[in-house]
Amino acid sequence: MTTHLQRILDELPEAPGVYKMLGDGGNILYIGKSKCLKHRVKSYFVKKPVWEKAEKMAGFIRDIEIEPTHTHLEAMLLECELIKKHRPFFNSQMKNDSGYLYIKPGESLSEKPVRILHTREEGCFGPMRSRGSVEAAVDALVHLYPIRREGSGFVFTYHILPATMTPEEYAGNRESLRSLLRSRAAAERFFRMIEKKMKEAAKEYRFELAGKYKDARDAFGYIRNQIEKYRSFAKKTIIADIEDTNGGRRLFYIYRGMVVYKDSAKQEEMTEAKREARLEEFRVKGEEMLRAERAGIEKAMQEKGFIDYRDILFAHLASLPKNQVRVL
């Protein structure tokens, strides 16, 4: 512990923000965030750090830079942005965007019924983060093919070995998959049919078969949850009203998972009419900013790194009280 580091630790604020651990020559070793910079940064220099990573890193730290933020949300988003920009050695999450995957029903009999892609193509679904989970889901579903539409439902059966499909069966299976991946209603009907088959197998004491149907249900559920999570959020324009560390309010205009405009507001007693007027004024400014910056915003949304950014934002908004999140 040098006197320089001790002075930094003594002056740390009790505020949310981002910190950078710097090594020799100002090289960034690690970027982190916290609801309270004072407590988190000091925890790296205790006799026995909680994190193994902190213990390994401590001897290399020569300097610390901090950037306080108004809210924990802004700290999380800034951390994500800086990790992707600097790619520090000791950071593992959010610096590698190649891990995102998409799935797409195959186009011809020479292709697998479902392809796993690393880049977005027309007609694909995603993004999804866990390669292992995606591969397991795709492998589990192959035992149900061919899936055939019948009325408003689907017909399928479990095959111990994947069935060999004719060109007609492959084409019908492809259209069924597209429907199941696009439509929540179709997916729910498919879920009900799998569960019906699972219960029938268990009733007949065919527990191994029931377990296979359960695996297929869980696999499809993972894929649908990943798709729906992003699909529903990506269509929304939201105003979030979050308390900041100074006792005021922090307003965010969010377009399809991107913070377009933000501003501070005083925390004061006001009538409902005044509050609505303040939010309306903020909405108008947010729309003006969106119109002015739309091209750049739309381009940023196509970057793979935006997925982490959007996921952080979505998870935080989902944790807020409903009166702090307004869908426009």
C-alpha positions as CSV (number, residue, x, y, z in Angstrom):
1,M,0.0,0.0,0.0
2,T,1.6,3.2,-1.2
3,T,0.9,6.7,0.3
4,H,-0.6,7.6,-3.1
5,L,-3.1,4.7,-3.0
6,Q,-3.9,5.3,0.7
7,R,-4.8,8.9,-0.1
8,I,-7.1,7.8,-2.9
9,L,-8.8,5.3,-0.6
10,D,-9.3,8.0,2.1
11,E,-11.0,10.3,-0.4
12,L,-13.3,7.9,-2.1
13,P,-17.0,9.0,-2.2
14,E,-19.9,7.0,-0.9
15,A,-21.5,7.2,-4.3
16,P,-22.2,4.8,-7.2
17,G,-19.8,4.8,-10.1
18,V,-17.0,3.1,-12.0
19,Y,-13.4,2.5,-10.9
20,K,-10.3,1.6,-12.9
21,M,-7.4,-0.3,-11.4
22,L,-4.3,0.8,-13.1
23,G,-0.9,-0.9,-13.3
24,D,2.6,0.2,-14.4
25,G,2.5,2.9,-17.0
26,G,-1.2,3.5,-16.5
27,N,-2.2,0.2,-18.1
28,I,-5.8,-0.6,-17.2
29,L,-5.9,-3.9,-15.3
30,Y,-9.6,-4.0,-14.3
31,I,-12.8,-2.0,-14.6
32,G,-15.6,-2.4,-12.1
33,K,-18.7,-0.6,-10.8
34,S,-20.4,-0.3,-7.5
35,K,-23.4,1.2,-5.7
36,C,-20.8,2.6,-3.2
37,L,-17.3,3.3,-4.6
38,K,-15.8,3.8,-1.1
39,H,-16.8,0.3,0.2
40,R,-16.0,-1.6,-3.0
41,V,-12.6,-0.1,-3.9
42,K,-11.4,-0.4,-0.3
43,S,-12.3,-4.1,-0.3
44,Y,-9.4,-4.8,-2.7
45,F,-6.9,-3.8,-0.1
46,V,-8.0,-5.7,3.0
47,K,-5.8,-8.5,4.4
48,K,-8.0,-11.2,2.9
49,P,-10.1,-10.0,-0.1
50,V,-13.5,-11.6,-0.7
51,W,-12.7,-12.2,-4.4
52,E,-9.8,-14.4,-5.6
53,K,-9.4,-12.0,-8.5
54,A,-8.9,-9.1,-6.2
55,E,-6.2,-11.0,-4.3
56,K,-4.4,-11.8,-7.5
57,M,-4.6,-8.2,-8.8
58,A,-3.8,-6.2,-5.7
59,G,0.0,-6.5,-6.0
60,F,-0.1,-5.0,-9.5
61,I,-2.2,-1.9,-8.7
62,R,-0.3,1.4,-8.9
63,D,-3.1,3.8,-9.3
64,I,-6.9,4.1,-9.2
65,E,-9.3,6.3,-11.3
66,I,-12.9,6.7,-10.4
67,E,-15.9,8.2,-12.1
68,P,-18.9,8.8,-9.9
69,T,-22.4,8.6,-11.4
70,H,-25.8,9.8,-10.3
71,T,-27.3,6.2,-10.2
72,H,-26.2,2.6,-10.1
73,L,-27.8,2.1,-13.5
74,E,-25.5,4.7,-15.0
75,A,-22.5,3.0,-13.3
76,M,-23.5,-0.4,-14.8
77,L,-23.9,1.0,-18.3
78,L,-20.6,3.0,-18.1
79,E,-18.8,-0.1,-16.9
80,C,-20.1,-2.1,-19.9
81,E,-19.0,0.7,-22.3
82,L,-15.5,1.0,-20.8
83,I,-14.9,-2.7,-20.7
84,K,-15.7,-3.1,-24.4
85,K,-13.5,-0.1,-25.2
86,H,-10.4,-1.0,-23.2
87,R,-10.8,-4.8,-22.7
88,P,-8.8,-5.0,-19.5
89,F,-6.8,-8.2,-18.7
90,F,-8.6,-9.1,-15.4
91,N,-12.1,-8.5,-16.8
92,S,-13.8,-11.6,-18.2
93,Q,-17.4,-10.6,-18.8
94,M,-18.7,-8.2,-21.5
95,K,-15.4,-7.8,-23.4
96,N,-16.0,-10.6,-25.8
97,D,-18.9,-10.1,-28.2
98,S,-18.2,-13.2,-30.2
99,G,-20.2,-15.4,-27.7
100,Y,-23.6,-14.2,-28.9
101,L,-25.5,-16.7,-31.0
102,Y,-28.6,-16.8,-33.3
103,I,-30.6,-19.7,-34.6
104,K,-32.2,-20.1,-37.9
105,P,-34.4,-22.9,-39.4
106,G,-32.5,-24.6,-42.3
107,E,-33.4,-23.8,-45.8
108,S,-32.8,-27.1,-47.6
109,L,-32.6,-30.8,-46.8
110,S,-28.8,-30.6,-47.0
111,E,-28.7,-28.3,-43.9
112,K,-29.5,-29.1,-40.3
113,P,-33.1,-28.4,-39.3
114,V,-31.8,-25.6,-37.0
115,R,-28.5,-23.8,-37.7
116,I,-26.5,-22.0,-35.0
117,L,-25.1,-18.7,-36.2
118,H,-22.5,-16.2,-34.8
119,T,-23.8,-13.3,-36.9
120,R,-27.3,-12.0,-37.5
121,E,-28.9,-13.0,-40.8
122,E,-32.4,-12.4,-42.2
123,G,-34.8,-14.9,-40.8
124,C,-32.7,-15.7,-37.7
125,F,-33.8,-15.5,-34.1
126,G,-31.8,-14.3,-31.0
127,P,-29.5,-13.2,-29.7
128,M,-28.6,-15.8,-27.1
129,R,-25.6,-15.8,-24.8
130,S,-24.9,-19.4,-23.6
131,R,-23.5,-21.6,-26.4
132,G,-23.9,-24.7,-24.3
133,S,-27.5,-24.0,-23.6
134,V,-28.3,-23.2,-27.2
135,E,-26.6,-26.4,-28.5
136,A,-28.3,-28.5,-25.8
137,A,-31.7,-27.0,-26.8
138,V,-31.1,-27.6,-30.5
139,D,-30.0,-31.2,-29.9
140,A,-33.0,-32.0,-27.7
141,L,-35.5,-30.7,-30.2
142,V,-34.2,-32.8,-33.1
143,H,-35.8,-35.9,-31.6
144,L,-39.3,-34.3,-32.2
145,Y,-38.9,-33.7,-35.9
146,P,-40.8,-33.6,-38.1
147,I,-43.2,-31.2,-36.4
148,R,-46.3,-30.9,-38.6
149,R,-49.0,-28.2,-38.4
150,E,-52.5,-29.6,-38.0
151,G,-55.3,-27.0,-37.7
152,S,-54.2,-24.5,-35.0
153,G,-51.9,-27.1,-33.3
154,F,-48.9,-29.3,-34.0
155,V,-48.4,-33.0,-34.4
156,F,-45.1,-34.7,-33.5
157,T,-43.7,-37.7,-31.6
158,Y,-40.4,-38.5,-29.9
159,H,-37.9,-40.5,-31.8
160,I,-35.0,-42.2,-30.0
161,L,-32.9,-41.6,-33.1
162,P,-33.5,-38.5,-35.2
163,A,-36.0,-39.3,-38.0
164,T,-34.9,-39.1,-41.6
165,M,-37.2,-36.6,-43.3
166,T,-38.4,-36.4,-46.8
167,P,-38.1,-33.0,-48.6
168,E,-41.8,-32.4,-48.0
169,E,-41.5,-33.3,-44.3
170,Y,-38.4,-31.1,-44.0
171,A,-40.2,-28.1,-45.6
172,G,-43.2,-28.6,-43.3
173,N,-41.0,-28.9,-40.2
174,R,-39.2,-25.7,-41.3
175,E,-42.5,-23.8,-41.5
176,S,-43.6,-25.1,-38.1
177,L,-40.3,-24.0,-36.5
178,R,-40.7,-20.5,-38.0
179,S,-44.2,-20.3,-36.6
180,L,-43.1,-21.5,-33.2
181,L,-40.2,-19.0,-33.0
182,R,-42.2,-16.1,-34.2
183,S,-45.5,-16.5,-32.5
184,R,-46.1,-16.6,-28.7
185,A,-49.6,-18.1,-29.3
186,A,-48.2,-20.9,-31.4
187,A,-45.4,-21.6,-28.9
188,E,-47.9,-21.9,-26.0
189,R,-50.0,-24.4,-28.0
190,F,-46.8,-26.4,-28.6
191,F,-45.9,-26.3,-24.9
192,R,-49.3,-27.6,-24.0
193,M,-48.9,-30.5,-26.5
194,I,-45.5,-31.5,-25.1
195,E,-46.8,-31.4,-21.6
196,K,-49.8,-33.5,-22.6
197,K,-47.5,-36.1,-24.1
198,M,-45.2,-36.0,-21.0
199,K,-48.2,-36.7,-18.7
200,E,-49.5,-39.5,-20.9
201,A,-46.1,-41.2,-20.9
202,A,-45.9,-40.9,-17.1
203,K,-49.4,-42.3,-16.7
204,E,-48.3,-45.3,-18.7
205,Y,-45.2,-45.7,-16.5
206,R,-43.0,-44.8,-19.4
207,F,-40.9,-42.5,-17.2
208,E,-37.9,-42.4,-19.5
209,L,-40.0,-41.2,-22.4
210,A,-41.7,-38.6,-20.1
211,G,-38.2,-37.4,-19.1
212,K,-37.3,-37.0,-22.8
213,Y,-40.4,-34.9,-23.4
214,K,-39.6,-32.8,-20.4
215,D,-36.1,-32.2,-21.8
216,A,-37.5,-31.1,-25.1
217,R,-40.0,-28.8,-23.3
218,D,-37.3,-27.2,-21.3
219,A,-35.0,-26.8,-24.3
220,F,-37.7,-25.1,-26.3
221,G,-38.6,-23.0,-23.3
222,Y,-35.0,-21.7,-23.1
223,I,-35.0,-20.6,-26.7
224,R,-38.4,-18.9,-26.5
225,N,-37.5,-17.1,-23.3
226,Q,-34.3,-15.8,-24.9
227,I,-36.2,-14.6,-28.0
228,E,-39.1,-13.1,-26.1
229,K,-37.0,-11.3,-23.6
230,Y,-35.4,-9.1,-26.3
231,R,-38.3,-9.0,-28.7
232,S,-40.7,-7.4,-26.2
233,F,-38.2,-4.9,-24.8
234,A,-36.8,-3.9,-28.2
235,K,-40.2,-2.5,-29.3
236,K,-40.7,-0.2,-26.3
237,T,-40.0,3.5,-25.7
238,I,-39.8,4.1,-22.0
239,I,-39.3,6.9,-19.5
240,A,-37.6,5.8,-16.3
241,D,-37.7,8.0,-13.2
242,I,-35.0,6.8,-10.7
243,E,-33.8,8.4,-7.4
244,D,-30.2,9.5,-7.5
245,T,-27.6,9.7,-4.7
246,N,-28.2,13.4,-4.1
247,G,-31.8,12.9,-3.2
248,G,-33.0,14.1,-6.5
249,R,-34.5,12.3,-9.5
250,R,-32.8,11.0,-12.6
251,L,-34.9,10.8,-15.8
252,F,-34.1,8.5,-18.7
253,Y,-35.6,8.5,-22.2
254,I,-35.1,5.0,-23.5
255,Y,-35.7,4.0,-27.1
256,R,-35.6,0.2,-27.8
257,G,-33.1,-0.5,-25.1
258,M,-30.9,2.6,-25.8
259,V,-30.7,5.6,-23.4
260,V,-31.2,8.5,-25.8
261,Y,-31.5,11.3,-23.3
262,K,-31.2,11.8,-19.6
263,D,-31.6,14.7,-17.2
264,S,-31.8,15.4,-13.5
265,A,-34.9,16.7,-11.6
266,K,-35.2,18.1,-8.1
267,Q,-36.8,15.9,-5.5
268,E,-39.6,18.1,-4.2
269,E,-43.1,18.0,-3.2
270,M,-45.3,18.6,-6.2
271,T,-48.8,18.0,-7.3
272,E,-49.5,15.2,-9.7
273,A,-50.3,17.8,-12.4
274,K,-46.8,19.3,-12.0
275,R,-45.2,16.0,-12.1
276,E,-47.0,15.1,-15.3
277,A,-46.0,18.4,-16.8
278,R,-42.3,17.7,-16.0
279,L,-42.5,14.3,-17.5
280,E,-44.2,15.6,-20.6
281,E,-41.5,18.3,-21.0
282,F,-38.8,15.6,-20.7
283,R,-40.6,13.4,-23.2
284,V,-40.6,16.1,-25.8
285,K,-36.9,16.7,-25.3
286,G,-36.2,13.0,-25.6
287,E,-38.1,12.8,-28.9
288,E,-36.2,15.7,-30.2
289,M,-32.9,14.0,-29.3
290,L,-34.1,10.8,-30.9
291,R,-35.0,12.6,-34.2
292,A,-31.6,14.3,-34.3
293,E,-29.5,11.2,-33.5
294,R,-31.6,8.4,-35.0
295,A,-29.1,7.3,-37.6
296,G,-26.3,6.9,-35.1
297,I,-28.7,5.2,-32.6
298,E,-29.9,2.7,-35.1
299,K,-26.4,1.9,-36.2
300,A,-25.3,1.4,-32.6
301,M,-28.2,-1.1,-32.1
302,Q,-26.8,-3.3,-34.8
303,E,-23.5,-3.8,-32.9
304,K,-23.1,-7.0,-31.0
305,G,-21.9,-5.2,-28.0
306,F,-25.2,-3.4,-27.7
307,I,-26.7,-6.7,-26.5
308,D,-24.9,-6.5,-23.1
309,Y,-25.9,-2.9,-22.8
310,R,-29.5,-3.6,-23.5
311,D,-29.6,-6.6,-21.2
312,I,-28.2,-4.6,-18.3
313,L,-30.9,-1.9,-18.9
314,F,-33.7,-4.4,-19.2
315,A,-32.8,-6.3,-16.0
316,H,-32.6,-3.0,-14.0
317,L,-35.9,-1.7,-15.4
318,A,-37.6,-5.0,-14.5
319,S,-36.5,-4.6,-10.9
320,L,-37.9,-1.1,-10.5
321,P,-41.4,-0.3,-9.0
322,K,-44.0,0.1,-11.8
323,N,-44.5,3.8,-11.0
324,Q,-40.9,4.5,-12.0
325,V,-41.2,3.0,-15.5
326,R,-43.6,4.5,-18.0
327,V,-44.1,2.9,-21.4
328,L,-44.9,5.5,-24.1
